[in-house]
Structure formats: structure tokens, C-alpha cells
Amino acid sequence: MSSLQAQAVQFQEQMPSINSYYAISALSEGLGKTARHINHAEGMGRKQEKYGELDYTLFAQTLTSLLYPVAAITRSYHLEDDVQHAFHHSYQRMTELGFISSSM
């Protein structure tokens, strides 16, 4: 079992009544937090003035938290292999386009 799958299992165990609807709700909440971090990183509005420098560790944790509900939905519908393949293909493409450094 991959680390992401193990985390999806843990996510589902922490929220035993989780279903796809609640996973989408958790994902939507996480996307809202991500948007706030992006606004802060881009200097939009008064975020820098209000909150100071962006906490990149917290930003990374927020991005990572998006993976859990996605993994839970993937697991619920037994799409692990399909999503793994699609993720691998997308990662390769983003690397080729220079969005991701291959040294990461």
C-alpha cells in the first residue's frame, strides 16, 4: 500500500462517516485555504501587511491536505490504479513543460 493510500485509510478512519460528498466538502474547504495562501504569496490585498510573511510550511501542509480527500474518493471508487497512472502522466508532462523540476 502506498503512503498516500495509507493516509487515505487513516483519513477515512478519523472520519468514519466520510463519504464522497463529505470528502468533496473537505476538498473545497482546503481549496479555499489554498486560495488564501496564494493570494498572500502573490501580495494580493493586504495579506502581507495584515499577517506578515507567508508561512511556506503551512502553505505546503495545506496543499498536502488536499490529497487526503482525493485519495479517499479514489479509494471509495477503487480507482487507485487509474489515478496513479493519470498522476504519473500529468507529472511527466508538467516536468517536460518546466513547471516541475525533475530534481524534486
Secondary structure, DSSP 8 states (H G I E B T S, - for coil): --HHHHHHHHHHHHSTT--HHHHHHHHHHHHHHHHHHHHHHTT-TTHHHHH-S--HHHHHHHHHHTHHHHHHHHHHTT-HHHHHHHHHHHHHHHHHTTSS-TT-
